[in-house]
């Protein structure tokens, strides 16, 4: 491949890359950003709800049958329930 062919190929590739970057940037809209944040918030709330339900079950088990094992399980569930909030 000659030197001019290499330059032409590089120029075409650069033009393709730059034109595709413009399409990627134009794909980011306010609506897509808001949707992404909403999806993240929903996932966080779902995680919070799941760990809260697990904690509730562990506390009920501790109340019904107080024991060192039940207390350890309730403590572990409490610690796990804090994670989605951090």
C-alpha positions as CSV (number, residue, x, y, z in Angstrom):
1,X,0.0,0.0,0.0
2,X,1.4,3.4,-1.0
3,X,1.9,6.3,1.4
4,X,-1.0,8.2,-0.2
5,X,-3.3,5.2,0.0
6,X,-2.5,4.9,3.7
7,X,-3.3,8.5,4.3
8,X,-6.5,8.3,2.3
9,X,-7.5,5.2,4.3
10,X,-6.7,6.9,7.6
11,X,-8.7,10.0,6.6
12,X,-11.7,7.9,5.6
13,X,-11.5,6.0,8.9
14,X,-11.2,9.2,10.9
15,X,-14.2,10.6,9.1
16,X,-16.2,7.5,9.8
17,X,-15.3,7.6,13.5
18,X,-16.1,11.3,13.9
19,X,-19.4,10.9,12.1
20,X,-20.4,8.0,14.4
21,X,-19.4,10.0,17.4
22,X,-21.9,12.6,16.4
23,X,-24.6,10.0,16.2
24,X,-23.8,8.7,19.6
25,X,-23.8,12.1,21.2
26,X,-27.1,13.0,19.5
27,X,-28.6,9.8,20.9
28,X,-28.3,11.1,24.4
29,X,-31.4,13.1,25.2
30,X,-32.8,14.6,28.3
31,X,-35.5,11.9,28.2
32,X,-32.9,9.1,28.0
33,X,-31.0,10.5,31.0
34,X,-34.2,10.9,33.1
35,X,-35.2,7.3,32.1
36,X,-31.7,6.0,33.2
37,X,-32.0,7.8,36.6
38,X,-35.6,6.4,37.0
39,X,-34.4,2.9,36.2
40,X,-31.6,3.2,38.8
41,X,-33.9,4.6,41.4
42,X,-36.4,1.8,40.8
43,X,-33.7,-0.9,41.1
44,X,-32.5,0.7,44.4
45,X,-36.0,0.8,45.8
46,X,-36.6,-2.8,44.8
47,X,-33.4,-3.9,46.5
48,X,-34.4,-1.9,49.6
49,X,-37.8,-3.6,49.7
50,X,-36.4,-7.1,49.2
51,X,-33.8,-6.6,52.1
52,X,-36.5,-5.0,54.3
53,X,-38.8,-8.0,53.8
54,X,-35.9,-10.3,54.7
55,X,-35.2,-8.3,57.8
56,X,-38.9,-8.4,58.8
57,X,-38.8,-12.2,58.5
58,X,-35.7,-12.4,60.6
59,X,-37.2,-10.2,63.3
60,X,-40.4,-12.2,63.3
61,X,-38.3,-15.4,63.7
62,X,-36.4,-13.9,66.5
63,X,-39.6,-12.8,68.3
64,X,-41.1,-16.2,67.9
65,X,-38.1,-18.2,69.0
66,X,-35.4,-16.1,70.7
67,X,-32.0,-17.7,70.4
68,X,-28.5,-16.7,69.7
69,X,-28.8,-18.1,66.2
70,X,-32.0,-16.1,65.5
71,X,-30.3,-13.0,66.9
72,X,-27.3,-13.5,64.6
73,X,-29.6,-13.9,61.7
74,X,-31.5,-10.7,62.5
75,X,-28.3,-8.8,62.9
76,X,-27.1,-10.1,59.5
77,X,-30.4,-9.2,57.9
78,X,-30.2,-5.7,59.4
79,X,-26.7,-5.2,58.0
80,X,-27.8,-6.4,54.6
81,X,-30.9,-4.1,54.7
82,X,-28.6,-1.1,55.1
83,X,-26.6,-1.8,51.9
84,X,-29.1,-0.4,49.4
85,X,-29.1,2.9,51.3
86,X,-25.4,3.4,51.3
